[in-house]
Amino acid sequence: MSLPSSSLHAEIRDVLVCRTEEGRDDEVGTALSYGLSLAAATGAHLTVQSSAQRLTVVAGAAWGIVSGLVAGENLRRRGLARSIAECAATDAATAGVICTTEVPMLAYPDLLARLVGRARLADLTILDAESKEIDLDRDLIDGILFRSGRPLLVVPPGCEAYSARRILVAWDGSAQAARAANDALPFLRVAEHVEVVSVVGEKDLSTSAAGAEFAPHLARHGVSVSAVDVPVIGDVAETLRTRASQISADMLVMGAFRHSRIQEWFLGGVTQSLLNRSPIPLFLAH
């Protein structure tokens, strides 16, 4: 039997949503609505960082013209970020959620450092998925995941409302998988059912603890859980996507592995593939 929803209320008290405004017309995400829905369900405090990347220009022959154009673009970006923050505050008030909004505008490295630092102050950070591998939003995902010390929930397009009725936990016996499952315990405890899935045939798991051995640990924490081994089909990421669809999972919990950009380009990676294309929110920890 899973624990009542009050368990989630007790453990998720601070939710952070980061939105970065880069001035593009295609910046449409669902992290804000998902985060608001989660905060409403848990009674958590919602913090929205609606940030804008400030452009800078190096002095040169056309300094005056270029400087004016950059100043105008920075003003536009700040206005867009402020508008998002104001809408978030209004929506939160309507939903009865206590919400704090901030609208920082900083140069690229300073903005990343600020948002990663803010993530350390929250129980959970929620970001929009980003398919582009070289992008401020993808760097933010990497930064929060590997430098904040906190778990991250990445929300793909179309997932506007929080749900965690059925959760899939990817298990390979690694330290990263154990950390992710432990960090996700508040959600696992309130789920109707949790499935621990081990993808077999892709790498040697003979020296790792099996999913069937890990499941009793979760059960002792009040999780309604089962374990299954699934043969790899194509690759691990595709196998997990297929299994999530088969059991109608609302969330996928997995440990994140990091490689260099060049290694990712040549070798691929489960984390990278799922960040590029996942049908459901990804709960990630490292």
N, C-alpha and C positions, 0 to 999 in steps of 0.2 A: 504494500500500500504506500502511495506517495503521501507526503506530508501536506497539510493544508496550505493555502496560499499565504497565510500569515508568515510562514517561513521565509518566503521570498521578500515580504515586506520588511522583515527583520534584517535581512542580509544585504539587500540592495537599497542603499540610502542616498547615494550620489551618482547620478548619470550625467555623463558629458557627451554632448554632440558637437562635433566640429564640422563647420562648413567653410570651405575656402573659395573665395570669389576671385577668379582669374579673368573675368570679363568676357568669357566665351558665351555664345548663345545656346550651346548644348548642355549647359550645366543644370541638369534637372535630376534631383536625387530624392530618395525616400527616407534617408536617415533621420531627418527632423521629425517627420510624422511617426516613424517607427519609435524613435526615442520618446516622443510625447506620449504615445500609446503605452510604452513600457513604464514610464514614470507614473502615468495615471493608474496602471494596474498594480504597482508596487507601493505607491505613496512616496516615491523618491523625489528628492530635489533634482530639478533639471537645470543644467547649466549649458547654455548655447554660446559657443564661440563662433560668431559669424565674422570670419576674418577676410581680409583682402590683401593680396600680394602687392606691395608697393613697388612700382617700377622706378628705376634710377637711370640716369644718363650721364655719360662722361663728357666733359667739356670738349668742344671741337669747333670746326669752322662754322657749322650751322647750329651752334649752341642755342641761340635764341629761339629759333623755330622749333627745334626738337624739344627743347625744354618746355615750351608752351604746350606741345602736343602731349608730352608725357604727363604734365600737370593736369591737363584735361582728362586724360585717361584714368589717372589716379583718383580724381574727383568722382568720376563715373563709377569706378569700382567701389569706392567708399560708400557712395549712395546706394548701390545695389546691396552691399553687405548690411548697411543700416536698415534697409527695407526688409531684408530677410529676418533680422533680429526683431524688428518691430512686429512683424507678422507672427513670429514664434511666440513672443510675449503675449500677444492677443489670444492666440490659440490656446496657450497654456492657461491663461486666466479663465477662458471659457470652459476648459476641461477641469478646472479646479486644481491645477498643478502649480506648485511654487516653482518659479523659474527666474533664473538670473541670466541676463544676456550681456555679452561684451563684444565690441566691434574693433578688434585690433587691426592696424594696418602697418605692416612691417615688410622689410625686404626679405627675400626668399629664405636665407639661412636663419635670420632672427625669428621669422614667423614659425618655421619648423621647430626651433628650440622652445619657443613660447608654448606651442600647442602640446608638444611632448611633455613639457613641465606641468602643464595643467592636467594632463592625463594622469599624472601621479597622484593627483588630489581626488580622484574619483574611483568609485568601485568598478565602473565599467565605462569604456568609451565606445561610441557608436559613430561609424563613418560610412559614407556611401562607397560602394564598390567602384573601382576604377580599372577599366580594361587596358588603358595605355600604360606601358611599362615605364616610360620616362615622363613623369608628370608630377606636379606638386602633390596631388592627392595620393598618388602611389608612394611617393617618398614619405608622406605623412603616415600612411598605413605601415610602412617599414619602420619608421621612427618610433611610433607608439608601440608597435608590436615588440620590437627588440630593445627599446631603450626606456620605456616607461615603467616596466615592472608590473604592469597591470594588464588584465585581459582586454581583448578588443572584439567588438561585434561589427562585422562588415555586412552591410545590407545591400542586396542587389536591387535593380529596378523592379518595380511592381510589388515589393513587400512593404506596404505602408502601415500595417497594423501588427503589433507584437502578438505572437502566439508561440507557445512552447508545449503544446499538447503531446506531441511525439518528437523525440529527439534521437538523433543518430550520433553515436560516439565512435569516431575512427580510432582503432586501437592497434598498435604495432609493438607494444611493450617498451617503447622508448620513454626517456625522461620527459620529452616534450608532450607526449600523449598523456602521461600521468599528470603533469602540471595542468594541462588543459581541462582534463576531467575533474580535477580537484577544484580549479577555479570556477568551473561551471556547476558545481554542486547546488547552489541556490536554485538554479533552473531545473536541474535533474530531479531534485526532490519533489518539485510540484508538478512534474510532467505526469501524464497518465501512463506513459510507457517510454522506457529508454532501451534502445538496442545498441549493444556494443558489437561493432562489426570489425572483423579482421580480414583484410584482403590477402588471400594466400596465392602463391605462385609468382609474385613479383620479386620478393626477396626472401632470404632465409630467416624464418622466425623461430627456428628450433631452439635457440638459446634464450628467447624472450618469454616472459610470462604470457600465457594465452589469455584471450578475451574471456574464456570461461572461468579462468582463475581470478580475473579482475572483477567480474560481475558480482561475486559475493561481497566484495569490499563495498561496492556501491549499495548493495542491498542492506548492509549493516548501517548505512547512512539514511535509510528510509526510502531508497530509490526502487521503483518498480522496474526491474531490469531483466533482460535476457541477453544471451550472447550467441553470435552466429559467425561462422567462417564462410566467406564468399570468394569464389575463384575469380582471379583478375580477368577482366574482359577489356581488351584494348590497353588501358593503363589504369593505375590506381584511382586517379581523379575521375575518370569516366565510370569506373566501377562504383565509386561512392555516389556519384550523381544518380546513377541508375538505381542503386539501393535506396537512396533517399526518396526517389519517386515511387518505388514499389511499396514502401511502408507509409507514404504520405507524411514524411517528416517535415516538421516546421523549423528545425534548426539542426545544423551539423557542427559538432564539437570536434576539434582536432588540434594537435600540436603543430606548430609552425617550424619549418626548417629554413635556414637561410644559406644561400650560396651567393657567390659574386654575380654581377650582371652577366659576365661572359659565361660563367658556368650555367646560369639559368637559360641563356640563349641556346647553348649547345646541348645541355643535358635535360632541360625542362625541369619540372618539379611539381609535386602535388599541390603545394601551397600556391604557386604561381598559376597553375592551371585553374584551380578553383576560384582564385581571385578574378581571373579573366572571365570565368563563366560558371556561376553557381545558381541553381534555381531557388535556393533558400539562404537565409542569413547564415554566416559563418562565425562561430564563436571560436576565436583563436587565442592561443597563449604560447609562450616560448619559455 
